[in-house]
Every structure is written in C-alpha cells, then in structure tokens.
Amino acid sequence: MNLSVQPASLVTLRPRAGTQAYFRWRPVGDRVLVTNLEGNWLLLGQPEFAQFVEGHVPEDSELHARLKAGNFLRAHYDVRAAAERIRARKSFLAGGPLLHILVVTLRCNETCVYCHASRANMDQVHTDMTRETAERAIDLVFRSPNPFVTIEFQGGEPLVNFEVVKHAIEYAVDQNRAHGKRLQFTMVSNFALLDDDKLEYLMRHRVQLCTSIDGPEKLHNAQRKLPTQDAHQRAIRWIKRINEDYATSGLDPTLYHVEALLTTTRETLPMWKEVVDTYVGLGCKALFLRAIDPFGFADRTRQRLEYPRADFMQFYRRAVDYMIELNKQGVQILERYASIFLTKILRGEDPNFLDLRSPSGAGIGALAYNYDGKVFTCDEGRMLHEMGDDTFLLGDVHSSSFRDLVGHETVRAMAIASNLDGQPDCVHCTYQPYCGTIPSFNHKSQGSIFGRMRESNVCAVHKGIQDYLFEKLAEADPATLAIFDRWTTVRSRDHFVQPAP
C-alpha cells in the first residue's frame, strides 16, 4: 500500500445516506474495492471512494457512469438486473447432487505422510467395496434429479479393487439406458499399480484420470512413499503415456490431459518454482495450490507438516507470479484457485466448485459412498468417520432412500451453515459474492459447522488469494488481463461424457 495515501475510513468520511445502493468495501493496495449484492465490483481511488461514500459524485462525471453501470447508485438501481445476476450465480441450486464419490477400498500401496483418507494396509481386504454395494450406490446416483452426474472412484487406491471399478462402470452405463443422463467417470489414483490392460480399459471407457504430484522427485518420494522409493517415477511415466494417448487419439492436449493435485506441506513452501517447473515439464496445464487439510493422518503429523497461512500466501503469490510470467512466454499453465475465483469475478458465473460456493455442495451437490455402503455429505465427512466422528453420516446404500439422504437434517444444517448470507463474519465481507465455506472443515478445526471465519485458516487463504487477484486487476497489465481471460474460458470436455444410450 502507498503509505502516503490515508486508508479509507467510513468514520472519517462521514457517509451520506440515501445516495449509494448497498455495497461492501475493502482496501486493496492503494485502491478501495467495492462490491455489491450481485457481485459487481469496482476499484476506486481514494478520492473517488470519498466522493462515492459522501454522495458528492457529479452526474456528468466518468465516475458516476461507472457507478451507475455497476449498479452502485440508489437512484439508478436496477432490481431486475441484480436479480438476474444473482440467479445466474446461484444456478447450481436447481441441480441436485452431481458428484458421487465411490470409495471402492481403503487399501493403498502408498503411505503418504498426510494421508487424508486414513488408508488401510494391503492385506485388509475387508475394506474393499463389494459389487452389490457398488450397485446399490449407483442406483442412488441415478435417483439424483441432476441431468449431469459424475461418478468418481477414490480410495485408498482404487486400482487395488479394479474389478469392482470395472463392474461399477459397466453397471452404471447399463442403468443409464433407462435414465439418459449425461454421465461421466473420473478416477483419483497414484498410478503405481497401473498397467497396459487397466489403462486400455480406462481409456476405452473414457474415464478421466487424476493423480497427485507433490513437486520434484525428492519431495514427492519423501511424502508419498512406496517401498520401492519410486512413487514419482511411476506417476510421471503414466502421466506422459496417458497424455500421449490423448494426443494420438486426436484430442486437444490443452483440454485433454491428466489432472494432477498438489498437497502443500511445510517442505513445499520454499520450492514454489520447482513445483511449477515440475508440472510444466509433465505437460500439465493446471496446478491446484492447495493448503494442507486437518483430516486423516495429517492430523497426527501436523507438527511437522503444518505452517502459518501467511507463509502459504507468500508461497502462493510467488508461484502464481511465476506462472503468469511463464504464460507471457507462451507456456500454458493456470492455477486452479485463481481460475475459480476469476470466473466468478470476471464472468459473473459460478463454476460450481463445491467447496467454493454458497451454500456449499455438501449433500446438495455431492454425496460420498464409503466401501461399506455408508453415505456421507462429502468426502471430508467420510474422512472424519474414519477418524471416529460420525457427524456427517447420512445413511446406508442398503437401507436409505435418496430422499432420506438428501433430506437428512444434517444436509439441511450444512446448507444453512454454508450460506454466506447468514454467516456473521461473511455477510458484510467484500468477497462474499465469490466465496464459500466448508462446514466439515469448520467442524474439525473449530468445533462448529458454522465456524468463526475471522479465526479460520481457510478464510485467511480465500481472502489472501482474492486480495492478490484484485491487486493484479488493479495493475491492469494488458498481458496479465489476457491471461486471466484465458484462465476463465470454459470449454466442455465432451469426450469424457459417456455416449448417449
């Protein structure tokens, strides 16, 4: 911030009532960001903000025109336009659960230091989902009113129970003949157990593949451990192979490629450049810079893995600055958090990332089906169950109806708790139109599904990322703005949608 400019204060400015429509505000650098109910925004200089607040904006001024266009003036407030804007942002509410997570086993061949899934050893075959349980879960999937559903296979390591994965895919495709939904499959795997036959099956059935890459080889192998000490080598071998197969099939490599996720530990923070370079070197087009979560084994190892969120934000800023510079040199790589927030900020649309919407997707946008048939509001709720906390348990695939699950009092409580219009710390936050809260995280870290946002690590990260993005928007560098526009361009990946029945 320019220290020669006095920061804005509604106390010293003496607001004049009746001239402004409802707005929220926040200093960003030497500007003041203002947003309104429907998510329109303006970055104002300090003198402009003073004119706006005190109600002294000349009607023939450029500032008046900007405020009017953004729906910030009471005398010119367009209720219909505001309603349409809010309706567009909340369009996801009409859909019903679209993401259905099938945890086909807890067994895993890797031992990750932060394992959120509370993995089981390879000999614990009782943690494998049976064919019957998979069928009952898929029967519930097709009860969702959403015309587009995704079935995501998770673990443990789903390739450990590949026969049930195959059965689930074939059963779902067969059932969809009667339902006619847009159906897609995804799998989250470490790839270490992948082979040519499994890959051929997954590619033939159009399963979108996602893995985890924690950065360069030494870091990855230290955090994601195989007895053979080659987790990184195995993962990158298959990433390159799959991406080559997509290209050979004539699919656009900028759109069709393996998605990879990063879990940021304390060891990751000084390696921001190496992490980005690793993803670029693998041909990955997107990088999700996620802070560590307090679930599973990460709760036990937090003393050596955790870090202040201010340190994470320094890591994030350096990494995304570097990614922007790479984009200016012609390298296509985007940061997923930035893409989600910018889509809301710049396009007025919600990409329906379930953890960053209001209300969240827990129970109304997603359901998680455990290996034993128990059903949860979200994958984090299932993780807490494995830690002995059944707060987010909704029922069982063998005895619960779809209405029992989505109408459960816990789902209703989650929707209320994650509605930012009723969150005391969120209702007047400048970033409220673009943000979201995670009730299961709040429950685990603060003992309440509502949480206390001013003390929340997640809130600190969300605000920090949006501060960074609006600083970039305020700079208005044409090359950066063009990159942001590309990061928010949504292109459908129809290849992954199952052919019409």
DABEL-V32907 format. One record per residue. OMEGA is omega in whole degrees, 0 to 359 (NA if undefined). Layout:
# DABEL-V32907
OMEGA ; OMEGA
This chain:
# DABEL-V32907
176 ; 186 ; 178 ; 179 ; 179 ; 180 ; 182 ; 177 ; 179 ; 177 ; 181 ; 183 ; 180 ; 183 ; 177 ; 184 ; 172 ; 180 ; 181 ; 164 ; 182 ; 178 ; 172 ; 184 ; 181 ; 174 ; 175 ; 187 ; 178 ; 176 ; 173 ; 177 ; 174 ; 175 ; 178 ; 186 ; 185 ; 175 ; 171 ; 183 ; 174 ; 171 ; 185 ; 169 ; 182 ; 178 ; 179 ; 179 ; 178 ; 178 ; 181 ; 184 ; 183 ; 175 ; 182 ; 180 ; 180 ; 184 ; 181 ; 184 ; 177 ; 179 ; 179 ; 180 ; 179 ; 180 ; 179 ; 181 ; 180 ; 180 ; 181 ; 183 ; 184 ; 184 ; 184 ; 187 ; 182 ; 183 ; 181 ; 180 ; 179 ; 180 ; 180 ; 180 ; 179 ; 179 ; 179 ; 180 ; 184 ; 184 ; 181 ; 185 ; 183 ; 192 ; 191 ; 184 ; 178 ; 180 ; 181 ; 186 ; 177 ; 176 ; 189 ; 175 ; 169 ; 181 ; 179 ; 180 ; 177 ; 174 ; 182 ; 185 ; 183 ; 190 ; 180 ; 187 ; 184 ; 185 ; 174 ; 177 ; 187 ; 180 ; 183 ; 186 ; 178 ; 177 ; 175 ; 173 ; 177 ; 177 ; 181 ; 179 ; 177 ; 179 ; 181 ; 177 ; 182 ; 174 ; 178 ; 178 ; 184 ; 171 ; 179 ; 178 ; 183 ; 180 ; 181 ; 179 ; 176 ; 173 ; 184 ; 180 ; 179 ; 177 ; 18 ; 178 ; 186 ; 179 ; 176 ; 181 ; 189 ; 180 ; 178 ; 174 ; 180 ; 180 ; 180 ; 179 ; 184 ; 177 ; 181 ; 179 ; 179 ; 180 ; 183 ; 176 ; 180 ; 187 ; 176 ; 178 ; 167 ; 191 ; 173 ; 180 ; 172 ; 177 ; 176 ; 188 ; 174 ; 176 ; 186 ; 180 ; 180 ; 173 ; 185 ; 182 ; 179 ; 181 ; 179 ; 179 ; 183 ; 179 ; 181 ; 180 ; 171 ; 179 ; 177 ; 187 ; 180 ; 179 ; 179 ; 172 ; 184 ; 179 ; 181 ; 189 ; 185 ; 180 ; 182 ; 183 ; 177 ; 184 ; 182 ; 196 ; 167 ; 176 ; 180 ; 177 ; 181 ; 180 ; 181 ; 182 ; 180 ; 181 ; 184 ; 177 ; 183 ; 175 ; 181 ; 180 ; 181 ; 179 ; 177 ; 179 ; 176 ; 182 ; 179 ; 179 ; 179 ; 179 ; 181 ; 183 ; 177 ; 182 ; 183 ; 181 ; 178 ; 173 ; 180 ; 182 ; 179 ; 168 ; 186 ; 175 ; 179 ; 181 ; 183 ; 193 ; 180 ; 187 ; 184 ; 181 ; 180 ; 179 ; 180 ; 181 ; 178 ; 180 ; 179 ; 180 ; 179 ; 182 ; 177 ; 181 ; 182 ; 180 ; 181 ; 182 ; 185 ; 172 ; 182 ; 179 ; 184 ; 184 ; 174 ; 183 ; 180 ; 178 ; 181 ; 187 ; 187 ; 182 ; 180 ; 181 ; 187 ; 184 ; 175 ; 182 ; 173 ; 176 ; 177 ; 182 ; 175 ; 175 ; 182 ; 181 ; 181 ; 182 ; 183 ; 173 ; 180 ; 178 ; 177 ; 178 ; 177 ; 178 ; 179 ; 178 ; 177 ; 179 ; 181 ; 175 ; 180 ; 175 ; 191 ; 177 ; 180 ; 180 ; 181 ; 180 ; 183 ; 177 ; 178 ; 185 ; 188 ; 186 ; 180 ; 181 ; 176 ; 181 ; 174 ; 167 ; 198 ; 180 ; 183 ; 176 ; 182 ; 356 ; 183 ; 183 ; 185 ; 177 ; 180 ; 176 ; 183 ; 171 ; 179 ; 184 ; 182 ; 182 ; 183 ; 177 ; 178 ; 185 ; 185 ; 180 ; 186 ; 181 ; 177 ; 176 ; 176 ; 178 ; 179 ; 175 ; 180 ; 176 ; 176 ; 183 ; 184 ; 182 ; 189 ; 175 ; 183 ; 184 ; 186 ; 183 ; 184 ; 186 ; 185 ; 172 ; 177 ; 179 ; 177 ; 185 ; 186 ; 177 ; 183 ; 181 ; 178 ; 177 ; 179 ; 179 ; 179 ; 179 ; 179 ; 184 ; 183 ; 174 ; 187 ; 176 ; 179 ; 179 ; 184 ; 182 ; 184 ; 191 ; 179 ; 179 ; 181 ; 184 ; 183 ; 182 ; 188 ; 195 ; 178 ; 177 ; 187 ; 184 ; 181 ; 176 ; 178 ; 180 ; 183 ; 187 ; 186 ; 175 ; 180 ; 178 ; 177 ; 179 ; 175 ; 191 ; 182 ; 178 ; 188 ; 175 ; 180 ; 178 ; 180 ; 179 ; 180 ; 178 ; 181 ; 179 ; 181 ; 172 ; 181 ; 183 ; 180 ; 172 ; 178 ; 178 ; 178 ; 178 ; 175 ; 174 ; 185 ; 181 ; 179 ; 179 ; 177 ; 177 ; 178 ; 178 ; 178 ; 180 ; 182 ; 178 ; 183 ; 177 ; 184 ; 176 ; 187 ; 180 ; 183 ; 178 ; 182 ; 178 ; 182 ; 181 ; NA
